[in-house]
Every structure is written in structure tokens, then in C-alpha cells.
Amino acid sequence: MSNYLETQIADSKGKFITVTFTKNDGTIRTMNCRTGVTSKLSGGKSTVDHDKYLVVYDIKNNGYRCINRQSILSVKTMGKTITMEGV
């Protein structure tokens, strides 16, 4: 994932974002989510490699999801859609 895309996601500061990415099985998924959600944490230590995965809270399915940063195709944040081709 590009530094520009990383910056745009970080600048969302927990606001809603839409991420389109390729799942492990090859299908494309679009997810409405938020970063930085801590209210649903149950304690314990995260074992996720944060350099490889973007951890988000899936609004539709009410749960945390890990998105492989290399599989992200586009992100819509603050009214702008950023595609990997455009970065």
C-alpha cells in the first residue's frame, strides 16, 4: 500500500471509510468500516502484524476485520476515492 493511501486512512481519524480489497479466496469485497474502534475490545494482546494488516471495525457485521494491506484496491474517505492505480 502506498504512503499516500496510508496517510489518507490515518487522516480519517476513526470516521467511516469504504475499503475495496481482494479476499484470500480471490473475490472482491467492499466494506464500510472504521479504524481506531476500541469500545468492542475484550482485552488481551493483539497478535496481528500491523505492518501487513489494516485492522478495522466492520460496521455491517459488527466485528473487527484484518485487511491485507497489499490486497487493497481502493479507499473512499472524506468524500474522495483513492485507487491503487491512481497512486
Buried (B, 14 or more C-beta within 10 A) or exposed (E): BEEEBEEBBEEBEEEEBBBBBBEEEEEEBEBBBBBEBEEEEEEEEEEEEEEEBBBBBBBEEEEBBBBBBEBBBBBBBEEEEBEBEEE
